[in-house]
Amino acid sequence: MDKKTLSRDGTPLAYTRTGQGPAVVLVSGAMSTGATVAPLAGLLSGGFSVVVYDRRGRGESGDTPPYTVQREVEDLAALIDAVGGQAALYGISSGGALVLEAAASGLPVSKVAVYETPFAVYEGGAEERAEYTERLTAALAEDRRGDAVELFLRLTGLAEEMIQGARQSPMWSGMESIAPSLAYDNAVMGDGLLPRHRLASIPVPVLAVAGDASPAWLREATQAVAETAPEGTYRSLEGQTHMVDPQVLAPVLAEFFTR
């Protein structure tokens, strides 16, 4: 990250801006930094001025307690202001929930695209998310970062043997270092259910994208976002999962942001 701007509460936000054209801000999801969406930024920079940033509490950005979702919305407001006063937004996974909330909050946003925001549209989803919140809060309060990461990986549906394999991998220490930000993504997701009232208030076009190889509930959640937003559109990407290939996604986003 080669630039910094200050959010309303004084938190420094590290970001990089590449390319020329209308501004597009990319927002990463849980357990990730701006580096996660950097490959996508490179593919979009031919036609857009693309902003990649580290969300508060991770990477090179600062943090200021106490955390609230509104502060992350203010972070996006500061970034948009730093790059000219208006931008399109893209968010993946829980980052999608953040950009949808930012648009519903009235930020100067032209369009919003999301990829597989994991709202719990299935039966028992509210109870599952409530239990996750309770256990995550306890693990982080006791600084059991590894347990917090495990809870999150189980929530995503990762098999137990893969979770235990991840614990033995070199990447585990990095995952533990960013574990406190899991509470932030959990807060952004609210009660985990589709925020129908907020989505219905978004005044700009929304593109909701899912991979056709992703679990059915993720595809259904994505479709529900498109159906609830007043100007929502749903797109399915052939052969893609939650770990979407930037080469496949970039042309779809570019077409949406230029129409």
Secondary structure, DSSP 8 states (H G I E B T S, - for coil): --EEEE-TTS-EEEEEEESSSSEEEEE--TT--GGGGHHHHHHHTTTSEEEEE--TTSTT----SS--HHHHHHHHHHHHHHTTS-EEEEEETHHHHHHHHHHHTT-SEEEEEEE------STTHHHHHHHHHHHHHHHHHTT-HHHHHHHHHHHTT--HHHHHHHHTSTTHHHHHHTGGGHHHHHHHTTTSS--HHHHHT--S-EEEEEETTS-HHHHHHHHHHHHHSTTEEEEEETT--SS--HHHHHHHHHHHHH-
